[in-house]
């Protein structure tokens, strides 16, 4: 699709959203700033909001007008998020339209100290959208919005796409505002959010932050992310590497990934049972041989590696008193009586939770 066509499509989507909103009177596109991403940073009692909006000056059909990043950034400060948003609106001399927003980024300092300071705005502001993707920044939220991945017309959309594809492929997580708030207000569950490291022209996933209440408890390292996602049944097609005594470094691809989970209480101890099944194809080996359809020994080695990844991620969550996996919710469904007895002091019960993980891999014929 030509870039002119892309811009026209974006504009049409915006106009459709504006018409459906039914609350903007006679305002039109040129009177508003179309927000694609919002970043929230905080420190020393000051909240800074950075918005990424469409640069509508790039609406011609020339290559100069429709080349590269089609957005602009603007920031404002205030005592809270709402007042900072108002500062941005005043500096742009336009009302902000959030109906097309793709991404919410929360800066590291704010995310590490008290994530709940964002919740009042997210719950009650008419500008908040429950379906927007949420992530944390390894640095400031503004850093993520300022990054312009090569070829991205709308960087916030590129970041949201990275989160979604990363979850499907086993190296990230995808959470929306609604997911985050649901986990926070659930009796036993905790929040988890992907962390993005930003460079000038690139974005990468640097981990998944897990929470105990509204406090960041730990970060799942990149090498543990696949194990974490398997515990919550999220990835679809996955690539991973492991070491084998005969073949050296082995690269594999998983497809048709399915996870079955069950929670129970045995003598007061919570047991979380996870069964992972998938088709496996060997894509490359360091020492040659075995590429293609895996033999039984290689299947067993890959299965044990996956079980270890799941165990490492589960241990990190238990050590951090973070039930971001949803063990409590699973127990409520599988054993309501045990849940009723244990949920009143869930953190204490979860601190001794035990994982039973099995992995059954089948060779995928080449």
C-alpha positions as CSV (number, residue, x, y, z in Angstrom):
1,X,0.0,0.0,0.0
2,X,1.3,3.5,-0.9
3,X,2.0,5.8,1.9
4,X,-0.6,8.3,0.6
5,X,-3.2,5.4,0.8
6,X,-2.1,4.6,4.3
7,X,-2.6,8.2,5.4
8,X,-6.0,8.3,3.8
9,X,-6.9,5.1,5.6
10,X,-5.8,6.5,8.9
11,X,-7.8,9.7,8.3
12,X,-10.9,7.7,7.4
13,X,-10.6,5.6,10.5
14,X,-10.3,8.7,12.6
15,X,-13.3,10.3,11.0
16,X,-15.4,7.2,11.5
17,X,-14.4,7.1,15.2
18,X,-15.3,10.8,15.5
19,X,-18.7,10.2,14.0
20,X,-19.4,7.2,16.2
21,X,-18.4,9.1,19.3
22,X,-21.5,11.3,19.0
23,X,-20.1,13.8,21.5
24,X,-17.9,16.2,19.6
25,X,-20.5,18.5,18.1
26,X,-19.3,20.2,15.0
27,X,-15.6,19.8,15.6
28,X,-13.5,18.5,12.7
29,X,-10.1,17.0,12.1
30,X,-8.2,20.2,11.8
31,X,-9.5,21.4,15.2
32,X,-8.2,18.4,17.2
33,X,-5.0,16.5,17.8
34,X,-5.3,12.8,17.1
35,X,-3.4,10.9,19.8
36,X,-1.6,7.6,18.9
37,X,0.3,7.0,22.1
38,X,0.6,8.5,25.6
39,X,3.5,8.3,28.0
40,X,3.4,9.0,31.7
41,X,6.5,9.8,33.8
42,X,6.6,10.8,37.4
43,X,9.1,11.9,40.1
44,X,9.4,14.4,42.9
45,X,5.7,15.0,43.0
46,X,5.5,16.0,39.3
47,X,3.7,14.1,36.6
48,X,4.9,14.5,33.0
49,X,2.6,13.4,30.1
50,X,4.0,13.0,26.6
51,X,1.7,12.4,23.7
52,X,2.4,11.2,20.2
53,X,-0.1,12.6,17.8
54,X,-0.6,12.5,14.0
55,X,1.2,15.3,12.2
56,X,-1.6,16.4,10.0
57,X,0.7,18.8,8.1
58,X,1.9,15.6,6.3
59,X,-1.3,15.1,4.4
60,X,-0.1,15.8,0.9
61,X,0.6,13.0,-1.7
62,X,4.2,13.9,-2.2
63,X,7.0,11.6,-1.1
64,X,8.4,14.4,1.1
65,X,5.1,14.7,3.0
66,X,4.6,11.0,3.4
67,X,8.1,9.7,4.2
68,X,9.0,8.2,7.6
69,X,7.5,9.2,10.9
70,X,4.0,10.8,10.5
71,X,3.8,11.9,14.2
72,X,4.9,14.6,16.5
73,X,5.5,14.7,20.3
74,X,4.4,17.1,22.9
75,X,4.8,17.1,26.7
76,X,3.2,18.8,29.7
77,X,3.6,18.7,33.5
78,X,1.2,18.8,36.3
79,X,0.5,17.6,39.8
80,X,-1.5,14.7,38.4
81,X,-2.2,13.1,35.0
82,X,-5.3,15.1,34.2
83,X,-3.6,18.4,34.8
84,X,-0.6,17.3,32.7
85,X,-2.9,16.3,29.8
86,X,-4.5,19.7,30.0
87,X,-1.1,21.4,29.7
88,X,-0.4,19.4,26.6
89,X,-3.8,20.4,25.1
90,X,-3.2,24.1,25.9
91,X,0.3,24.0,24.3
92,X,-1.1,22.5,21.1
93,X,-4.1,24.9,21.2
94,X,-6.2,21.9,20.3
95,X,-8.4,19.4,22.0
96,X,-6.9,15.9,22.3
97,X,-8.7,13.0,20.7
98,X,-7.8,9.7,22.3
99,X,-10.2,7.5,20.3
100,X,-7.4,6.2,18.0
101,X,-4.8,5.7,20.8
102,X,-2.7,2.6,20.4
103,X,-0.3,2.6,23.3
104,X,0.1,3.6,26.9
105,X,3.7,3.7,28.2
106,X,4.6,4.1,31.9
107,X,8.0,5.3,32.8
108,X,10.4,3.3,35.0
109,X,10.4,5.6,38.1
110,X,6.7,5.7,38.3
111,X,6.3,2.0,37.5
112,X,8.7,0.9,40.2
113,X,7.3,3.1,43.0
114,X,3.5,3.1,42.8
115,X,1.7,2.0,39.7
116,X,-1.7,2.7,41.3
117,X,-1.1,6.5,41.0
118,X,-2.2,6.0,37.4
119,X,-5.4,4.0,38.1
120,X,-7.7,6.9,39.1
121,X,-7.1,8.5,35.8
122,X,-7.4,5.2,33.8
123,X,-10.7,4.3,35.6
124,X,-12.5,7.7,35.6
125,X,-11.1,9.8,32.8
126,X,-13.4,9.9,29.7
127,X,-10.2,10.0,27.6
128,X,-9.0,6.6,28.9
129,X,-9.5,3.6,26.6
130,X,-9.7,0.1,28.1
131,X,-8.4,-1.7,25.0
132,X,-5.1,0.3,24.7
133,X,-1.9,-1.8,25.0
134,X,0.2,-1.0,28.1
135,X,3.9,-1.4,28.6
136,X,6.6,-0.1,30.9
137,X,9.8,1.7,29.7
138,X,13.2,0.7,30.9
139,X,13.9,4.5,31.1
140,X,11.4,7.3,30.6
141,X,8.0,6.8,28.8
142,X,9.0,9.7,26.6
143,X,12.0,7.7,25.4
144,X,9.7,4.9,24.0
145,X,7.5,7.4,22.2
146,X,10.5,9.3,20.8
147,X,12.0,6.2,19.3
148,X,11.2,5.8,15.6
149,X,11.7,2.2,14.4
150,X,12.9,2.1,10.7
151,X,10.0,2.4,8.3
152,X,7.3,3.1,11.0
153,X,4.8,5.7,10.0
154,X,3.2,5.7,13.4
155,X,5.8,4.5,16.1
156,X,3.2,3.9,18.8
157,X,1.4,1.4,16.5
158,X,4.8,-0.3,15.7
159,X,5.4,-0.6,19.5
160,X,1.9,-2.1,20.1
161,X,2.5,-4.5,17.2
162,X,5.8,-5.6,18.7
163,X,4.1,-6.4,22.0
164,X,1.4,-8.5,20.4
165,X,3.6,-10.4,18.0
166,X,6.1,-10.9,20.8
167,X,3.5,-12.6,22.9
168,X,2.4,-14.8,20.0
169,X,6.1,-15.8,19.4
170,X,7.1,-16.2,23.0
171,X,9.4,-13.2,23.7
172,X,7.0,-10.5,25.1
173,X,3.6,-10.1,26.7
174,X,0.5,-8.1,25.6
175,X,-1.7,-6.4,28.2
176,X,-4.4,-3.8,27.9
177,X,-5.5,-1.2,30.3
178,X,-8.5,-3.4,31.1
179,X,-6.3,-6.4,31.7
180,X,-4.1,-4.4,34.1
181,X,-7.0,-3.0,36.1
182,X,-8.8,-6.4,36.2
183,X,-5.7,-8.0,37.7
184,X,-5.1,-5.2,40.2
185,X,-8.7,-5.3,41.6
186,X,-8.9,-9.1,41.6
187,X,-8.7,-10.6,45.1
188,X,-5.7,-12.9,44.3
189,X,-4.2,-11.9,41.0
190,X,-1.3,-9.5,40.3
191,X,-0.2,-7.4,37.4
192,X,2.4,-8.2,34.8
193,X,3.5,-5.8,32.1
194,X,6.1,-6.0,29.3
195,X,9.2,-3.7,29.6
196,X,10.5,-2.0,26.5
197,X,14.1,-0.7,26.0
198,X,14.2,2.2,23.6
199,X,17.0,3.4,21.3
200,X,16.7,6.2,18.8
201,X,15.6,4.0,15.9
202,X,14.7,0.7,17.6
203,X,12.6,-0.9,20.4
204,X,13.3,-4.2,22.1
205,X,11.7,-6.2,24.9
206,X,13.9,-6.3,27.9
207,X,11.7,-8.3,30.3
208,X,8.3,-8.6,32.0
209,X,7.8,-6.7,35.2
210,X,5.7,-8.6,37.8
211,X,3.9,-6.9,40.7
212,X,2.9,-7.5,44.3
213,X,-0.1,-5.3,44.6
214,X,0.9,-1.9,43.1
215,X,4.6,-2.4,43.8
216,X,7.0,-3.8,41.2
217,X,8.4,-7.0,42.8
218,X,10.7,-8.4,40.1
219,X,11.4,-8.5,36.4
220,X,11.2,-11.8,34.4
221,X,14.4,-11.9,32.3
222,X,14.2,-12.4,28.5
223,X,15.4,-16.0,28.8
224,X,12.5,-16.7,31.3
225,X,9.8,-15.1,29.3
226,X,8.8,-18.2,27.2
227,X,8.5,-20.2,30.4
228,X,6.3,-17.5,31.9
229,X,4.0,-17.3,28.8
230,X,3.6,-21.1,28.7
231,X,2.4,-21.0,32.3
232,X,-0.4,-18.7,31.3
233,X,-1.1,-20.3,27.9
234,X,-0.2,-17.4,25.6
235,X,2.3,-18.2,22.8
236,X,1.2,-19.6,19.4
237,X,4.4,-20.2,17.4
238,X,7.7,-20.1,19.2
239,X,11.4,-20.3,18.5
240,X,13.9,-21.1,21.2
241,X,17.4,-22.4,21.7
242,X,19.0,-24.9,24.1
243,X,22.2,-26.8,24.5
244,X,22.5,-30.5,23.8
245,X,25.6,-32.7,24.7
246,X,25.7,-34.2,21.2
247,X,24.4,-31.5,18.9
248,X,25.7,-28.4,20.7
249,X,23.5,-25.4,20.4
250,X,20.1,-26.4,19.0
251,X,17.5,-24.0,17.5
252,X,13.9,-25.2,17.5
253,X,10.4,-24.1,16.4
254,X,7.3,-25.0,18.3
255,X,3.8,-24.9,16.8
256,X,0.3,-25.9,17.8
257,X,1.3,-24.9,21.4
258,X,-1.3,-25.8,24.0
259,X,-1.2,-25.5,27.8
260,X,-3.6,-27.1,30.2
261,X,-3.5,-25.9,33.8
262,X,-5.1,-27.1,37.1
263,X,-4.8,-25.9,40.7
264,X,-5.5,-27.8,43.8
265,X,-4.7,-27.7,47.5
266,X,-3.1,-30.8,49.0
267,X,-2.8,-30.7,52.7
268,X,-3.0,-26.9,52.6
269,X,-0.3,-26.7,50.0
270,X,-1.2,-25.2,46.6
271,X,-0.2,-27.3,43.7
272,X,-0.3,-25.8,40.2
273,X,-0.2,-28.4,37.5
274,X,0.8,-27.4,34.0
275,X,0.8,-29.7,30.9
276,X,2.4,-28.3,27.8
277,X,2.0,-30.0,24.4
278,X,3.4,-28.8,21.0
279,X,4.8,-29.9,17.7
280,X,8.6,-29.4,17.5
281,X,10.8,-28.9,14.5
282,X,14.6,-28.6,14.7
283,X,15.7,-25.6,12.6
284,X,19.5,-25.7,13.2
285,X,22.2,-27.5,15.2
286,X,25.7,-26.3,16.0
287,X,27.4,-29.7,15.3
288,X,25.3,-30.7,12.3
289,X,22.7,-33.4,12.0
290,X,19.3,-33.7,13.5
291,X,17.9,-30.7,11.6
292,X,14.3,-31.3,10.5
293,X,12.3,-34.0,12.3
294,X,13.6,-34.4,15.8
295,X,14.5,-37.9,17.2
296,X,13.2,-39.2,20.5
297,X,16.4,-38.1,22.5
298,X,16.2,-34.6,21.2
299,X,12.5,-34.4,21.9
300,X,13.1,-35.4,25.5
301,X,15.9,-32.9,25.9
302,X,13.8,-30.1,24.5
303,X,10.9,-31.1,26.8
304,X,13.1,-31.0,29.8
305,X,14.4,-27.6,28.8
306,X,10.9,-26.2,28.5
307,X,10.0,-27.7,31.9
308,X,13.0,-25.9,33.4
309,X,12.0,-22.6,31.9
310,X,8.5,-22.9,33.3
311,X,9.9,-23.8,36.7
312,X,12.3,-20.9,36.7
313,X,9.5,-18.4,35.9
314,X,7.2,-20.0,38.5
315,X,9.8,-19.8,41.2
316,X,10.4,-16.1,40.4
317,X,6.7,-15.4,40.8
318,X,6.5,-17.3,44.1
319,X,9.6,-15.7,45.5
320,X,8.2,-12.3,44.6
321,X,4.7,-13.0,46.1
322,X,3.3,-12.2,42.7
323,X,0.4,-14.3,41.5
324,X,0.5,-12.8,38.0
325,X,0.1,-16.3,36.7
326,X,-3.4,-16.5,38.0
327,X,-3.1,-19.5,40.3
328,X,-5.8,-18.1,42.6
329,X,-8.3,-17.7,39.8
330,X,-7.5,-21.2,38.6
331,X,-8.1,-22.6,42.1
332,X,-11.4,-20.7,42.4
333,X,-12.5,-22.5,39.2
334,X,-11.2,-26.0,40.1
335,X,-11.8,-26.1,43.8
336,X,-14.1,-23.4,45.1
337,X,-14.0,-24.8,48.7
338,X,-10.2,-24.7,48.9
339,X,-10.2,-21.2,47.3
340,X,-12.7,-19.9,49.9
341,X,-10.4,-21.3,52.7
342,X,-7.1,-20.0,51.3
343,X,-8.0,-16.7,49.6
344,X,-8.4,-14.8,52.8
345,X,-4.6,-15.0,53.3
346,X,-3.6,-15.7,49.7
347,X,-0.1,-14.2,49.8
348,X,0.8,-16.6,52.7
349,X,-0.7,-19.6,50.9
350,X,0.9,-18.7,47.6
351,X,4.4,-18.4,49.2
352,X,4.6,-22.2,49.4
353,X,2.9,-23.0,46.1
354,X,4.4,-25.9,44.1
355,X,4.6,-26.4,40.4
356,X,4.1,-29.7,38.6
357,X,5.0,-29.2,35.0
358,X,5.1,-31.8,32.2
359,X,5.9,-31.2,28.5
360,X,5.0,-33.5,25.7
361,X,6.5,-32.7,22.3
362,X,5.8,-34.4,19.0
363,X,8.1,-34.3,16.0
364,X,6.8,-32.1,13.2
365,X,7.5,-33.8,9.9
366,X,9.4,-31.7,7.4
